[in-house]
Amino acid sequence: MRSLVVYAHPDPRSYGAAVRDRAVSGLTTAGHDVELIDLYGIDYQPCLSADEYGDYYTIGLDHTDPVVAGHIEQLRNAEALIFVYPTWWSGLPAILKGWLERTMLPEVAFSLAGQDGAHQVTPLLDNVRRLIGITTYGSPRPDLLVLGDAGRRTLTRTVRLMCHRRCRTSWLGLHRVDSADAARRADFLHRVESKVGNLR
């Protein structure tokens, strides 16, 4: 299975980097074809420029930024899409949110059709049949009932809607990561590697 891992964490020595490595290891060991986009590692520019905004509905497959164009090609070739990131402020890191805004474009992730200005969204990522989110939380699980989990909602609902209609989603989260002892952290790494290694 062609798998695209999108990773967002600024510290290459972080626990998040260990989570990324175990995800990639699990996929590779299972024989999947893996591509990794390390957003901080490539110093990704997440801000939608004025020109991109002006051309938002038409730039799609003809994107002039070679980095974005490359990511679009990787996205359109992927059968599995895996996101690895820390949950900050109850949501996605800004760099990852920006990646979604600059990559999941009209005529790439979806098409807009309709009459009299009424837009009907049609998903275009039929190639993506598996979607996995892997994240760490500073908060305990009960707090999410109050605070919400905007990152999970964005990925498993909004992004999921752009994928194949039978796309299956999975979610792996480690809560209270800051106070997690070595055993809990090791157990989560094992869960991550096992889960992605059994990707079907």
C-alpha positions as CSV (number, residue, x, y, z in Angstrom):
1,M,0.0,0.0,0.0
2,R,1.3,3.5,-0.9
3,S,1.4,5.4,2.4
4,L,2.0,9.1,2.9
5,V,3.0,10.2,6.4
6,V,2.6,13.9,7.2
7,Y,4.5,14.8,10.3
8,A,4.6,18.1,12.3
9,H,6.8,18.8,15.3
10,P,9.6,21.4,15.5
11,D,12.0,19.4,17.8
12,P,13.9,16.5,16.1
13,R,14.7,15.1,19.6
14,S,11.0,15.1,20.7
15,Y,8.9,12.1,21.7
16,G,6.8,13.1,18.6
17,A,9.9,12.2,16.5
18,A,10.0,8.8,18.1
19,V,6.3,8.3,17.3
20,R,7.0,9.2,13.7
21,D,9.9,6.8,13.5
22,R,7.8,3.9,14.9
23,A,5.0,4.7,12.5
24,V,7.4,4.7,9.5
25,S,9.1,1.5,10.8
26,G,5.8,-0.3,11.2
27,L,4.7,0.6,7.7
28,T,8.1,-0.3,6.1
29,T,8.4,-3.6,8.0
30,A,4.9,-4.5,6.7
31,G,6.0,-3.9,3.2
32,H,4.2,-0.7,2.5
33,D,5.7,1.9,0.1
34,V,6.2,4.9,2.5
35,E,6.8,8.6,1.8
36,L,7.3,11.1,4.6
37,I,6.7,14.8,4.6
38,D,8.4,16.4,7.6
39,L,6.9,19.8,7.6
40,Y,9.3,21.5,10.1
41,G,12.2,19.5,8.6
42,I,11.7,21.1,5.2
43,D,10.9,24.5,6.7
44,Y,7.5,24.4,5.1
45,Q,5.8,27.8,4.5
46,P,2.2,27.2,5.7
47,C,0.7,30.6,4.9
48,L,-1.6,30.9,1.9
49,S,-0.2,33.8,-0.1
50,A,-2.3,36.6,-1.6
51,D,-1.7,35.2,-5.1
52,E,-2.7,31.7,-4.0
53,Y,-5.8,33.1,-2.4
54,G,-6.7,34.9,-5.5
55,D,-6.2,31.8,-7.6
56,Y,-7.7,29.4,-5.0
57,Y,-10.4,27.9,-7.2
58,T,-8.1,27.4,-10.3
59,I,-4.5,26.9,-9.1
60,G,-5.0,23.2,-8.1
61,L,-3.1,20.8,-10.3
62,D,-1.1,23.7,-11.9
63,H,0.3,25.0,-8.6
64,T,3.4,27.2,-9.2
65,D,5.1,26.4,-5.9
66,P,7.2,23.3,-6.6
67,V,7.0,22.2,-2.9
68,V,3.2,22.3,-2.9
69,A,3.0,20.8,-6.4
70,G,5.2,17.9,-5.1
71,H,2.9,17.3,-2.1
72,I,-0.2,17.4,-4.3
73,E,1.4,14.6,-6.4
74,Q,2.2,12.6,-3.3
75,L,-1.3,13.0,-2.0
76,R,-2.9,12.0,-5.2
77,N,-0.8,8.8,-5.3
78,A,-1.4,7.8,-1.7
79,E,-3.7,4.9,-0.7
80,A,-3.1,5.6,3.1
81,L,-2.8,9.0,4.7
82,I,-1.2,9.1,8.2
83,F,-0.9,12.3,10.2
84,V,1.5,12.4,13.2
85,Y,1.5,15.6,15.3
86,P,1.1,17.0,18.8
87,T,-2.3,18.5,19.8
88,W,-1.7,22.1,20.7
89,W,-4.5,24.5,21.8
90,S,-7.0,21.6,21.2
91,G,-6.1,21.4,17.6
92,L,-3.6,21.0,14.8
93,P,-0.2,22.8,14.8
94,A,-0.4,25.8,12.6
95,I,2.1,24.4,10.1
96,L,-0.2,21.3,9.6
97,K,-3.3,23.4,9.3
98,G,-1.5,25.5,6.7
99,W,-0.5,22.3,4.8
100,L,-4.1,21.3,4.6
101,E,-5.1,24.7,3.3
102,R,-2.4,24.8,0.6
103,T,-2.6,21.2,-0.5
104,M,-6.3,20.1,-0.2
105,L,-7.3,22.4,-3.0
106,P,-10.3,22.5,-5.4
107,E,-9.6,20.0,-8.3
108,V,-7.1,18.2,-6.0
109,A,-9.1,17.1,-3.0
110,F,-12.6,18.1,-4.1
111,S,-14.4,19.7,-6.9
112,L,-17.0,22.5,-6.7
113,A,-20.0,22.3,-9.0
114,G,-23.4,23.8,-9.1
115,Q,-25.6,26.3,-10.7
116,D,-26.4,29.9,-9.8
117,G,-23.4,30.1,-7.5
118,A,-24.5,27.1,-5.4
119,H,-21.4,24.9,-4.7
120,Q,-21.7,21.2,-4.5
121,V,-18.6,19.5,-3.0
122,T,-17.5,16.3,-4.8
123,P,-14.6,14.3,-3.2
124,L,-11.7,13.6,-5.5
125,L,-9.3,11.6,-3.3
126,D,-10.8,8.2,-4.2
127,N,-7.3,6.9,-4.0
128,V,-7.2,7.3,-0.2
129,R,-8.8,4.3,1.5
130,R,-7.2,4.5,4.9
131,L,-6.8,7.5,7.2
132,I,-4.9,7.4,10.5
133,G,-4.4,10.2,13.0
134,I,-1.6,9.8,15.7
135,T,-1.3,12.5,18.3
136,T,-0.2,13.3,21.8
137,Y,-2.2,15.4,24.2
138,G,-1.1,17.4,27.2
139,S,-4.6,17.2,28.6
140,P,-6.3,14.2,30.2
141,R,-9.0,12.5,28.2
142,P,-12.0,13.9,30.2
143,D,-10.9,17.5,29.4
144,L,-11.5,16.8,25.7
145,L,-15.2,16.5,26.4
146,V,-15.1,20.1,27.5
147,L,-12.3,21.5,25.3
148,G,-13.1,19.5,22.2
149,D,-10.7,17.9,19.8
150,A,-10.6,20.1,16.8
151,G,-7.6,18.3,15.2
152,R,-9.3,14.9,15.3
153,R,-12.6,16.4,14.0
154,T,-10.8,18.1,11.1
155,L,-9.0,15.0,10.0
156,T,-11.6,12.3,10.6
157,R,-14.5,14.3,9.4
158,T,-13.5,17.0,7.0
159,V,-10.5,15.4,5.4
160,R,-12.2,12.0,5.5
161,L,-15.1,13.4,3.4
162,M,-12.6,14.1,0.6
163,C,-11.4,10.4,0.5
164,H,-12.9,7.3,-0.9
165,R,-16.4,6.7,0.3
166,R,-15.4,3.5,2.0
167,C,-12.2,5.0,3.6
168,R,-11.7,3.7,7.1
169,T,-10.3,5.8,9.8
170,S,-8.2,5.0,12.9
171,W,-7.2,7.2,15.8
172,L,-4.3,6.8,18.3
173,G,-3.8,9.3,21.1
174,L,-1.6,9.5,24.1
175,H,-3.1,11.7,26.8
176,R,-1.2,13.5,29.6
177,V,2.0,13.0,27.6
178,D,4.0,15.4,29.8
179,S,3.5,13.3,32.8
180,A,3.6,9.9,31.1
181,D,6.3,7.6,32.5
182,A,8.7,5.5,30.3
183,A,6.4,2.5,30.4
184,R,3.3,4.4,29.1
185,R,5.4,6.1,26.4
186,A,6.9,2.8,25.3
187,D,3.5,1.1,25.3
188,F,2.1,3.9,23.0
189,L,5.1,3.5,20.6
190,H,4.3,-0.2,20.4
191,R,0.6,0.5,19.7
192,V,1.6,2.9,16.9
193,E,3.9,0.4,15.2
194,S,1.5,-2.5,15.6
195,K,-1.5,-0.5,14.3
196,V,0.1,0.9,11.2
197,G,1.9,-2.4,10.6
198,N,-1.5,-4.1,10.3
199,L,-2.8,-1.5,7.8
200,R,-5.1,-3.1,5.2
